Amino acid sequence: MDIDNILKLSLKELGINFSKAQVSLVEEYLNLVYKHNKKLNLVGTKDKEEILIRHILDSISILKYEKYLFYNTNNVEKILDVGTGAGLPGVLLSIFLSDKIFYLLDKTLKRINFLNLLVKELKLENIKVIRGRAEELAKENLYRENFDIVLARAVTSFNILSELIIPFCRINGKIIFYKSKKVFIELAEHREVISKLGGKVDNLLEVKVPYLDEYRTFLIINKAKKSPRIYPRNFKKIKKQPL
């Protein structure tokens, strides 16, 4: 089956409304990632179809819960994607949620350059690219507790990821982690970390990603109160002494 059919059938299976223009943009995104991946090592997967399934469909699958997550809250406008890498999931979501502003955060210059290329080539006007370290930017007033939704698809240790990400979210906003089956062990071991950072576990939303034979779920955390000012700490300290 060709890329176009896999994409369209998958969007239908997930119950996601789409236009020809949106499908075209997703396919252009795939082509750009595939073209630059060997040189920039954007994703671990080198096969084009596998990039589509493992990274693109996985990123888009959250839109199965679009109304609940992105519209059933007060004025969701600013969404931060931390450790975005090749723009996963932020770039893909920006294509389908064109009324939201997506901020893509990464520390690596080659990825930032690629993201700027993407934004220009795909003419995505609702994306802002930020270069920096999460533990530093989360301390700045411009970014701290300033986003309605904060997303992370990164595979970093759960308690480390929580400390880096939760401080970015405003009170009554949402933090969303893309997770595998490990989430149940992680929650059992580190639920108190979320509370310490001002968050409260709200929900686990499972999804079946088409053509991907792996468990996927979204951990939804509500920001209940301000994160203590001492967090996030210096990254060396975070790694050495996780919460």
CORQUI-V883310 format. One record per residue. N is the residue number from 0. D_LAST is the distance of its C-alpha to the last C-alpha in whole Angstrom. Layout:
BEGIN
((N/D_LAST) (N/D_LAST))
END
This chain:
BEGIN
((0/46) (1/46) (2/43) (3/44) (4/45) (5/42) (6/40) (7/42) (8/42) (9/39) (10/39) (11/41) (12/39) (13/36) (14/38) (15/38) (16/41) (17/41) (18/44) (19/46) (20/45) (21/41) (22/42) (23/43) (24/40) (25/38) (26/41) (27/41) (28/37) (29/37) (30/40) (31/38) (32/35) (33/38) (34/40) (35/37) (36/35) (37/36) (38/36) (39/33) (40/31) (41/30) (42/29) (43/29) (44/32) (45/35) (46/38) (47/39) (48/39) (49/35) (50/34) (51/35) (52/34) (53/30) (54/29) (55/32) (56/32) (57/29) (58/28) (59/31) (60/30) (61/28) (62/31) (63/32) (64/30) (65/32) (66/33) (67/30) (68/28) (69/29) (70/32) (71/31) (72/29) (73/31) (74/32) (75/29) (76/30) (77/28) (78/25) (79/23) (80/22) (81/19) (82/20) (83/23) (84/25) (85/29) (86/28) (87/27) (88/26) (89/27) (90/31) (91/32) (92/31) (93/32) (94/36) (95/36) (96/34) (97/36) (98/36) (99/32) (100/31) (101/29) (102/27) (103/26) (104/23) (105/23) (106/23) (107/25) (108/29) (109/31) (110/29) (111/29) (112/33) (113/33) (114/32) (115/34) (116/37) (117/36) (118/36) (119/40) (120/41) (121/40) (122/41) (123/38) (124/38) (125/35) (126/32) (127/31) (128/29) (129/26) (130/26) (131/22) (132/19) (133/17) (134/14) (135/18) (136/19) (137/17) (138/18) (139/21) (140/23) (141/25) (142/22) (143/19) (144/20) (145/23) (146/23) (147/24) (148/23) (149/20) (150/20) (151/18) (152/20) (153/18) (154/17) (155/14) (156/11) (157/10) (158/6) (159/8) (160/11) (161/9) (162/8) (163/11) (164/13) (165/13) (166/14) (167/17) (168/18) (169/21) (170/21) (171/23) (172/22) (173/21) (174/18) (175/19) (176/18) (177/20) (178/19) (179/21) (180/21) (181/18) (182/17) (183/18) (184/16) (185/13) (186/13) (187/14) (188/11) (189/8) (190/11) (191/9) (192/6) (193/9) (194/11) (195/9) (196/10) (197/13) (198/14) (199/16) (200/17) (201/20) (202/22) (203/22) (204/25) (205/27) (206/29) (207/32) (208/32) (209/35) (210/36) (211/33) (212/33) (213/29) (214/27) (215/25) (216/23) (217/22) (218/19) (219/20) (220/17) (221/19) (222/18) (223/19) (224/18) (225/17) (226/13) (227/13) (228/15) (229/12) (230/10) (231/10) (232/10) (233/13) (234/12) (235/13) (236/10) (237/7) (238/9) (239/10) (240/6) (241/4) (242/0))
END
